[in-house]
Each structure stands twice: as structure tokens, then as C-alpha cells.
Amino acid sequence: MGRGGEGETRRGGDGETSWIEIDNSYLSLSFIKNIVSCIFVTITVLLLPLHLFG
């Protein structure tokens, strides 16, 4: 029973790591997109007053 459990845990660990890697890559892409969108919004917010009052 112990050996079977160890094999199952190892298989589960491998599956979890693969899913975690996919999640990390997806999260990193979404994180980069969020940063780019935030920078774009801040630039537009900072430039709008210049256009209005300039």
C-alpha cells in the first residue's frame, strides 16, 4: 500500500507541477497585459489635462 501511495503522490505531484507551470505562464501574460493597460491609462490620464488646459 505504501509503495502504491508514493507512486500516486509522485504522479499527482508531476501533474500539479505541469498545471502550475501553465498557470504561472498564463498569470505572467495577464500580469504583463495588466501592467501595459495600467501604464496606458496613466499616460492618457496625464495627457488629457495637458490637451485640455494646453
mmCIF file of the N, C-alpha and C atoms, coordinates in Angstrom:
data_MODEL
# 
_entry.id   MODEL 
# 
loop_
_atom_site.group_PDB 
_atom_site.id 
_atom_site.type_symbol 
_atom_site.label_atom_id 
_atom_site.label_alt_id 
_atom_site.label_comp_id 
_atom_site.label_asym_id 
_atom_site.label_entity_id 
_atom_site.label_seq_id 
_atom_site.pdbx_PDB_ins_code 
_atom_site.Cartn_x 
_atom_site.Cartn_y 
_atom_site.Cartn_z 
_atom_site.occupancy 
_atom_site.B_iso_or_equiv 
_atom_site.pdbx_formal_charge 
_atom_site.auth_seq_id 
_atom_site.auth_comp_id 
_atom_site.auth_asym_id 
_atom_site.auth_atom_id 
_atom_site.pdbx_PDB_model_num 
ATOM 1   N N  . MET A 1 1  ? 0.842  -1.205 0.000   1.00 0.00 ? 1  MET A N  1 
ATOM 2   C CA . MET A 1 1  ? 0.000  0.000  0.000   1.00 0.00 ? 1  MET A CA 1 
ATOM 3   C C  . MET A 1 1  ? 0.886  1.269  0.000   1.00 0.00 ? 1  MET A C  1 
ATOM 4   N N  . GLY A 1 2  ? 1.940  1.257  0.831   1.00 0.00 ? 2  GLY A N  1 
ATOM 5   C CA . GLY A 1 2  ? 2.807  2.431  0.917   1.00 0.00 ? 2  GLY A CA 1 
ATOM 6   C C  . GLY A 1 2  ? 3.437  2.764  -0.421  1.00 0.00 ? 2  GLY A C  1 
ATOM 7   N N  . ARG A 1 3  ? 3.925  1.713  -1.118  1.00 0.00 ? 3  ARG A N  1 
ATOM 8   C CA . ARG A 1 3  ? 4.571  1.984  -2.403  1.00 0.00 ? 3  ARG A CA 1 
ATOM 9   C C  . ARG A 1 3  ? 3.570  2.566  -3.393  1.00 0.00 ? 3  ARG A C  1 
ATOM 10  N N  . GLY A 1 4  ? 2.368  1.983  -3.425  1.00 0.00 ? 4  GLY A N  1 
ATOM 11  C CA . GLY A 1 4  ? 1.357  2.496  -4.348  1.00 0.00 ? 4  GLY A CA 1 
ATOM 12  C C  . GLY A 1 4  ? 1.046  3.949  -4.031  1.00 0.00 ? 4  GLY A C  1 
ATOM 13  N N  . GLY A 1 5  ? 0.944  4.263  -2.725  1.00 0.00 ? 5  GLY A N  1 
ATOM 14  C CA . GLY A 1 5  ? 0.654  5.648  -2.352  1.00 0.00 ? 5  GLY A CA 1 
ATOM 15  C C  . GLY A 1 5  ? 1.748  6.586  -2.815  1.00 0.00 ? 5  GLY A C  1 
ATOM 16  N N  . GLU A 1 6  ? 3.005  6.152  -2.650  1.00 0.00 ? 6  GLU A N  1 
ATOM 17  C CA . GLU A 1 6  ? 4.107  7.006  -3.071  1.00 0.00 ? 6  GLU A CA 1 
ATOM 18  C C  . GLU A 1 6  ? 4.045  7.259  -4.576  1.00 0.00 ? 6  GLU A C  1 
ATOM 19  N N  . GLY A 1 7  ? 3.772  6.195  -5.353  1.00 0.00 ? 7  GLY A N  1 
ATOM 20  C CA . GLY A 1 7  ? 3.684  6.367  -6.798  1.00 0.00 ? 7  GLY A CA 1 
ATOM 21  C C  . GLY A 1 7  ? 2.559  7.329  -7.152  1.00 0.00 ? 7  GLY A C  1 
ATOM 22  N N  . GLU A 1 8  ? 1.429  7.174  -6.469  1.00 0.00 ? 8  GLU A N  1 
ATOM 23  C CA . GLU A 1 8  ? 0.309  8.066  -6.762  1.00 0.00 ? 8  GLU A CA 1 
ATOM 24  C C  . GLU A 1 8  ? 0.671  9.514  -6.425  1.00 0.00 ? 8  GLU A C  1 
ATOM 25  N N  . THR A 1 9  ? 1.312  9.699  -5.272  1.00 0.00 ? 9  THR A N  1 
ATOM 26  C CA . THR A 1 9  ? 1.675  11.069 -4.894  1.00 0.00 ? 9  THR A CA 1 
ATOM 27  C C  . THR A 1 9  ? 2.657  11.649 -5.906  1.00 0.00 ? 9  THR A C  1 
ATOM 28  N N  . ARG A 1 10 ? 3.606  10.830 -6.370  1.00 0.00 ? 10 ARG A N  1 
ATOM 29  C CA . ARG A 1 10 ? 4.566  11.327 -7.352  1.00 0.00 ? 10 ARG A CA 1 
ATOM 30  C C  . ARG A 1 10 ? 3.845  11.723 -8.638  1.00 0.00 ? 10 ARG A C  1 
ATOM 31  N N  . ARG A 1 11 ? 2.920  10.866 -9.084  1.00 0.00 ? 11 ARG A N  1 
ATOM 32  C CA . ARG A 1 11 ? 2.181  11.198 -10.306 1.00 0.00 ? 11 ARG A CA 1 
ATOM 33  C C  . ARG A 1 11 ? 1.394  12.484 -10.096 1.00 0.00 ? 11 ARG A C  1 
ATOM 34  N N  . GLY A 1 12 ? 0.714  12.578 -8.932  1.00 0.00 ? 12 GLY A N  1 
ATOM 35  C CA . GLY A 1 12 ? -0.063 13.785 -8.665  1.00 0.00 ? 12 GLY A CA 1 
ATOM 36  C C  . GLY A 1 12 ? 0.837  15.015 -8.637  1.00 0.00 ? 12 GLY A C  1 
ATOM 37  N N  . GLY A 1 13 ? 2.028  14.869 -8.015  1.00 0.00 ? 13 GLY A N  1 
ATOM 38  C CA . GLY A 1 13 ? 2.947  16.000 -7.962  1.00 0.00 ? 13 GLY A CA 1 
ATOM 39  C C  . GLY A 1 13 ? 3.351  16.440 -9.362  1.00 0.00 ? 13 GLY A C  1 
ATOM 40  N N  . ASP A 1 14 ? 3.660  15.477 -10.238 1.00 0.00 ? 14 ASP A N  1 
ATOM 41  C CA . ASP A 1 14 ? 4.050  15.837 -11.604 1.00 0.00 ? 14 ASP A CA 1 
ATOM 42  C C  . ASP A 1 14 ? 2.908  16.575 -12.300 1.00 0.00 ? 14 ASP A C  1 
ATOM 43  N N  . GLY A 1 15 ? 1.692  16.059 -12.155 1.00 0.00 ? 15 GLY A N  1 
ATOM 44  C CA . GLY A 1 15 ? 0.549  16.715 -12.790 1.00 0.00 ? 15 GLY A CA 1 
ATOM 45  C C  . GLY A 1 15 ? 0.358  18.116 -12.238 1.00 0.00 ? 15 GLY A C  1 
ATOM 46  N N  . GLU A 1 16 ? 0.515  18.255 -10.906 1.00 0.00 ? 16 GLU A N  1 
ATOM 47  C CA . GLU A 1 16 ? 0.322  19.579 -10.308 1.00 0.00 ? 16 GLU A CA 1 
ATOM 48  C C  . GLU A 1 16 ? 1.376  20.564 -10.816 1.00 0.00 ? 16 GLU A C  1 
ATOM 49  N N  . THR A 1 17 ? 2.624  20.101 -10.898 1.00 0.00 ? 17 THR A N  1 
ATOM 50  C CA . THR A 1 17 ? 3.685  21.000 -11.354 1.00 0.00 ? 17 THR A CA 1 
ATOM 51  C C  . THR A 1 17 ? 3.402  21.450 -12.793 1.00 0.00 ? 17 THR A C  1 
ATOM 52  N N  . SER A 1 18 ? 2.963  20.538 -13.642 1.00 0.00 ? 18 SER A N  1 
ATOM 53  C CA . SER A 1 18 ? 2.692  20.909 -15.027 1.00 0.00 ? 18 SER A CA 1 
ATOM 54  C C  . SER A 1 18 ? 1.568  21.949 -15.065 1.00 0.00 ? 18 SER A C  1 
ATOM 55  N N  . TRP A 1 19 ? 0.513  21.721 -14.276 1.00 0.00 ? 19 TRP A N  1 
ATOM 56  C CA . TRP A 1 19 ? -0.594 22.689 -14.248 1.00 0.00 ? 19 TRP A CA 1 
ATOM 57  C C  . TRP A 1 19 ? -0.125 24.017 -13.670 1.00 0.00 ? 19 TRP A C  1 
ATOM 58  N N  . ILE A 1 20 ? 0.720  23.932 -12.627 1.00 0.00 ? 20 ILE A N  1 
ATOM 59  C CA . ILE A 1 20 ? 1.212  25.172 -12.006 1.00 0.00 ? 20 ILE A CA 1 
ATOM 60  C C  . ILE A 1 20 ? 2.039  25.963 -13.024 1.00 0.00 ? 20 ILE A C  1 
ATOM 61  N N  . GLU A 1 21 ? 2.873  25.260 -13.792 1.00 0.00 ? 21 GLU A N  1 
ATOM 62  C CA . GLU A 1 21 ? 3.678  25.958 -14.796 1.00 0.00 ? 21 GLU A CA 1 
ATOM 63  C C  . GLU A 1 21 ? 2.780  26.656 -15.812 1.00 0.00 ? 21 GLU A C  1 
ATOM 64  N N  . ILE A 1 22 ? 1.731  25.971 -16.251 1.00 0.00 ? 22 ILE A N  1 
ATOM 65  C CA . ILE A 1 22 ? 0.802  26.577 -17.214 1.00 0.00 ? 22 ILE A CA 1 
ATOM 66  C C  . ILE A 1 22 ? 0.128  27.790 -16.577 1.00 0.00 ? 22 ILE A C  1 
ATOM 67  N N  . ASP A 1 23 ? -0.296 27.653 -15.297 1.00 0.00 ? 23 ASP A N  1 
ATOM 68  C CA . ASP A 1 23 ? -0.938 28.772 -14.618 1.00 0.00 ? 23 ASP A CA 1 
ATOM 69  C C  . ASP A 1 23 ? 0.034  29.941 -14.489 1.00 0.00 ? 23 ASP A C  1 
ATOM 70  N N  . ASN A 1 24 ? 1.291  29.651 -14.142 1.00 0.00 ? 24 ASN A N  1 
ATOM 71  C CA . ASN A 1 24 ? 2.269  30.731 -13.978 1.00 0.00 ? 24 ASN A CA 1 
ATOM 72  C C  . ASN A 1 24 ? 2.480  31.466 -15.296 1.00 0.00 ? 24 ASN A C  1 
ATOM 73  N N  . SER A 1 25 ? 2.606  30.732 -16.403 1.00 0.00 ? 25 SER A N  1 
ATOM 74  C CA . SER A 1 25 ? 2.809  31.384 -17.697 1.00 0.00 ? 25 SER A CA 1 
ATOM 75  C C  . SER A 1 25 ? 1.584  32.226 -18.039 1.00 0.00 ? 25 SER A C  1 
ATOM 76  N N  . TYR A 1 26 ? 0.371  31.701 -17.788 1.00 0.00 ? 26 TYR A N  1 
ATOM 77  C CA . TYR A 1 26 ? -0.853 32.451 -18.074 1.00 0.00 ? 26 TYR A CA 1 
ATOM 78  C C  . TYR A 1 26 ? -0.934 33.684 -17.178 1.00 0.00 ? 26 TYR A C  1 
ATOM 79  N N  . LEU A 1 27 ? -0.592 33.506 -15.891 1.00 0.00 ? 27 LEU A N  1 
ATOM 80  C CA . LEU A 1 27 ? -0.659 34.635 -14.964 1.00 0.00 ? 27 LEU A CA 1 
ATOM 81  C C  . LEU A 1 27 ? 0.365  35.691 -15.350 1.00 0.00 ? 27 LEU A C  1 
ATOM 82  N N  . SER A 1 28 ? 1.550  35.261 -15.776 1.00 0.00 ? 28 SER A N  1 
ATOM 83  C CA . SER A 1 28 ? 2.582  36.224 -16.159 1.00 0.00 ? 28 SER A CA 1 
ATOM 84  C C  . SER A 1 28 ? 2.104  37.029 -17.378 1.00 0.00 ? 28 SER A C  1 
ATOM 85  N N  . LEU A 1 29 ? 1.487  36.358 -18.356 1.00 0.00 ? 29 LEU A N  1 
ATOM 86  C CA . LEU A 1 29 ? 0.989  37.074 -19.533 1.00 0.00 ? 29 LEU A CA 1 
ATOM 87  C C  . LEU A 1 29 ? -0.097 38.060 -19.129 1.00 0.00 ? 29 LEU A C  1 
ATOM 88  N N  . SER A 1 30 ? -1.045 37.616 -18.300 1.00 0.00 ? 30 SER A N  1 
ATOM 89  C CA . SER A 1 30 ? -2.114 38.513 -17.864 1.00 0.00 ? 30 SER A CA 1 
ATOM 90  C C  . SER A 1 30 ? -1.530 39.647 -17.028 1.00 0.00 ? 30 SER A C  1 
ATOM 91  N N  . PHE A 1 31 ? -0.505 39.332 -16.209 1.00 0.00 ? 31 PHE A N  1 
ATOM 92  C CA . PHE A 1 31 ? 0.126  40.370 -15.382 1.00 0.00 ? 31 PHE A CA 1 
ATOM 93  C C  . PHE A 1 31 ? 0.778  41.425 -16.270 1.00 0.00 ? 31 PHE A C  1 
ATOM 94  N N  . ILE A 1 32 ? 1.468  40.981 -17.330 1.00 0.00 ? 32 ILE A N  1 
ATOM 95  C CA . ILE A 1 32 ? 2.114  41.931 -18.249 1.00 0.00 ? 32 ILE A CA 1 
ATOM 96  C C  . ILE A 1 32 ? 1.043  42.771 -18.940 1.00 0.00 ? 32 ILE A C  1 
ATOM 97  N N  . LYS A 1 33 ? -0.042 42.134 -19.351 1.00 0.00 ? 33 LYS A N  1 
ATOM 98  C CA . LYS A 1 33 ? -1.121 42.885 -20.008 1.00 0.00 ? 33 LYS A CA 1 
ATOM 99  C C  . LYS A 1 33 ? -1.694 43.924 -19.058 1.00 0.00 ? 33 LYS A C  1 
ATOM 100 N N  . ASN A 1 34 ? -1.875 43.543 -17.772 1.00 0.00 ? 34 ASN A N  1 
ATOM 101 C CA . ASN A 1 34 ? -2.403 44.493 -16.791 1.00 0.00 ? 34 ASN A CA 1 
ATOM 102 C C  . ASN A 1 34 ? -1.455 45.668 -16.613 1.00 0.00 ? 34 ASN A C  1 
ATOM 103 N N  . ILE A 1 35 ? -0.160 45.393 -16.556 1.00 0.00 ? 35 ILE A N  1 
ATOM 104 C CA . ILE A 1 35 ? 0.821  46.477 -16.397 1.00 0.00 ? 35 ILE A CA 1 
ATOM 105 C C  . ILE A 1 35 ? 0.761  47.415 -17.602 1.00 0.00 ? 35 ILE A C  1 
ATOM 106 N N  . VAL A 1 36 ? 0.699  46.846 -18.796 1.00 0.00 ? 36 VAL A N  1 
ATOM 107 C CA . VAL A 1 36 ? 0.656  47.673 -20.015 1.00 0.00 ? 36 VAL A CA 1 
ATOM 108 C C  . VAL A 1 36 ? -0.613 48.514 -20.032 1.00 0.00 ? 36 VAL A C  1 
ATOM 109 N N  . SER A 1 37 ? -1.740 47.905 -19.662 1.00 0.00 ? 37 SER A N  1 
ATOM 110 C CA . SER A 1 37 ? -3.002 48.647 -19.656 1.00 0.00 ? 37 SER A CA 1 
ATOM 111 C C  . SER A 1 37 ? -2.962 49.755 -18.613 1.00 0.00 ? 37 SER A C  1 
ATOM 112 N N  . CYS A 1 38 ? -2.379 49.466 -17.432 1.00 0.00 ? 38 CYS A N  1 
ATOM 113 C CA . CYS A 1 38 ? -2.288 50.490 -16.378 1.00 0.00 ? 38 CYS A CA 1 
ATOM 114 C C  . CYS A 1 38 ? -1.414 51.648 -16.846 1.00 0.00 ? 38 CYS A C  1 
ATOM 115 N N  . ILE A 1 39 ? -0.290 51.332 -17.492 1.00 0.00 ? 39 ILE A N  1 
ATOM 116 C CA . ILE A 1 39 ? 0.602  52.387 -17.990 1.00 0.00 ? 39 ILE A CA 1 
ATOM 117 C C  . ILE A 1 39 ? -0.131 53.211 -19.051 1.00 0.00 ? 39 ILE A C  1 
ATOM 118 N N  . PHE A 1 40 ? -0.861 52.547 -19.931 1.00 0.00 ? 40 PHE A N  1 
ATOM 119 C CA . PHE A 1 40 ? -1.587 53.260 -20.981 1.00 0.00 ? 40 PHE A CA 1 
ATOM 120 C C  . PHE A 1 40 ? -2.624 54.192 -20.381 1.00 0.00 ? 40 PHE A C  1 
ATOM 121 N N  . VAL A 1 41 ? -3.347 53.697 -19.366 1.00 0.00 ? 41 VAL A N  1 
ATOM 122 C CA . VAL A 1 41 ? -4.384 54.515 -18.712 1.00 0.00 ? 41 VAL A CA 1 
ATOM 123 C C  . VAL A 1 41 ? -3.742 55.711 -18.017 1.00 0.00 ? 41 VAL A C  1 
ATOM 124 N N  . THR A 1 42 ? -2.640 55.486 -17.306 1.00 0.00 ? 42 THR A N  1 
ATOM 125 C CA . THR A 1 42 ? -1.986 56.597 -16.604 1.00 0.00 ? 42 THR A CA 1 
ATOM 126 C C  . THR A 1 42 ? -1.477 57.638 -17.596 1.00 0.00 ? 42 THR A C  1 
ATOM 127 N N  . ILE A 1 43 ? -0.926 57.175 -18.720 1.00 0.00 ? 43 ILE A N  1 
ATOM 128 C CA . ILE A 1 43 ? -0.414 58.120 -19.729 1.00 0.00 ? 43 ILE A CA 1 
ATOM 129 C C  . ILE A 1 43 ? -1.574 58.941 -20.281 1.00 0.00 ? 43 ILE A C  1 
ATOM 130 N N  . THR A 1 44 ? -2.686 58.298 -20.589 1.00 0.00 ? 44 THR A N  1 
ATOM 131 C CA . THR A 1 44 ? -3.834 59.028 -21.135 1.00 0.00 ? 44 THR A CA 1 
ATOM 132 C C  . THR A 1 44 ? -4.371 60.014 -20.099 1.00 0.00 ? 44 THR A C  1 
ATOM 133 N N  . VAL A 1 45 ? -4.442 59.592 -18.840 1.00 0.00 ? 45 VAL A N  1 
ATOM 134 C CA . VAL A 1 45 ? -4.960 60.479 -17.788 1.00 0.00 ? 45 VAL A CA 1 
ATOM 135 C C  . VAL A 1 45 ? -4.027 61.675 -17.595 1.00 0.00 ? 45 VAL A C  1 
ATOM 136 N N  . LEU A 1 46 ? -2.726 61.443 -17.731 1.00 0.00 ? 46 LEU A N  1 
ATOM 137 C CA . LEU A 1 46 ? -1.780 62.551 -17.558 1.00 0.00 ? 46 LEU A CA 1 
ATOM 138 C C  . LEU A 1 46 ? -1.778 63.467 -18.784 1.00 0.00 ? 46 LEU A C  1 
ATOM 139 N N  . LEU A 1 47 ? -2.047 62.921 -19.969 1.00 0.00 ? 47 LEU A N  1 
ATOM 140 C CA . LEU A 1 47 ? -2.012 63.735 -21.183 1.00 0.00 ? 47 LEU A CA 1 
ATOM 141 C C  . LEU A 1 47 ? -3.324 64.493 -21.402 1.00 0.00 ? 47 LEU A C  1 
ATOM 142 N N  . LEU A 1 48 ? -4.431 63.973 -20.899 1.00 0.00 ? 48 LEU A N  1 
ATOM 143 C CA . LEU A 1 48 ? -5.717 64.651 -21.097 1.00 0.00 ? 48 LEU A CA 1 
ATOM 144 C C  . LEU A 1 48 ? -5.695 66.074 -20.535 1.00 0.00 ? 48 LEU A C  1 
ATOM 145 N N  . PRO A 1 49 ? -5.260 66.299 -19.296 1.00 0.00 ? 49 PRO A N  1 
ATOM 146 C CA . PRO A 1 49 ? -5.207 67.674 -18.775 1.00 0.00 ? 49 PRO A CA 1 
ATOM 147 C C  . PRO A 1 49 ? -4.316 68.577 -19.614 1.00 0.00 ? 49 PRO A C  1 
ATOM 148 N N  . LEU A 1 50 ? -3.221 68.040 -20.137 1.00 0.00 ? 50 LEU A N  1 
ATOM 149 C CA . LEU A 1 50 ? -2.332 68.858 -20.970 1.00 0.00 ? 50 LEU A CA 1 
ATOM 150 C C  . LEU A 1 50 ? -3.059 69.305 -22.236 1.00 0.00 ? 50 LEU A C  1 
ATOM 151 N N  . HIS A 1 51 ? -3.851 68.415 -22.821 1.00 0.00 ? 51 HIS A N  1 
ATOM 152 C CA . HIS A 1 51 ? -4.593 68.783 -24.034 1.00 0.00 ? 51 HIS A CA 1 
ATOM 153 C C  . HIS A 1 51 ? -5.714 69.766 -23.697 1.00 0.00 ? 51 HIS A C  1 
ATOM 154 N N  . LEU A 1 52 ? -6.359 69.561 -22.556 1.00 0.00 ? 52 LEU A N  1 
ATOM 155 C CA . LEU A 1 52 ? -7.485 70.429 -22.191 1.00 0.00 ? 52 LEU A CA 1 
ATOM 156 C C  . LEU A 1 52 ? -6.996 71.820 -21.801 1.00 0.00 ? 52 LEU A C  1 
ATOM 157 N N  . PHE A 1 53 ? -5.973 71.876 -20.930 1.00 0.00 ? 53 PHE A N  1 
ATOM 158 C CA . PHE A 1 53 ? -5.501 73.180 -20.434 1.00 0.00 ? 53 PHE A CA 1 
ATOM 159 C C  . PHE A 1 53 ? -4.383 73.756 -21.306 1.00 0.00 ? 53 PHE A C  1 
ATOM 160 N N  . GLY A 1 54 ? -3.795 72.913 -22.159 1.00 0.00 ? 54 GLY A N  1 
ATOM 161 C CA . GLY A 1 54 ? -2.719 73.408 -23.022 1.00 0.00 ? 54 GLY A CA 1 
ATOM 162 C C  . GLY A 1 54 ? -3.296 74.156 -24.202 1.00 0.00 ? 54 GLY A C  1 
# 
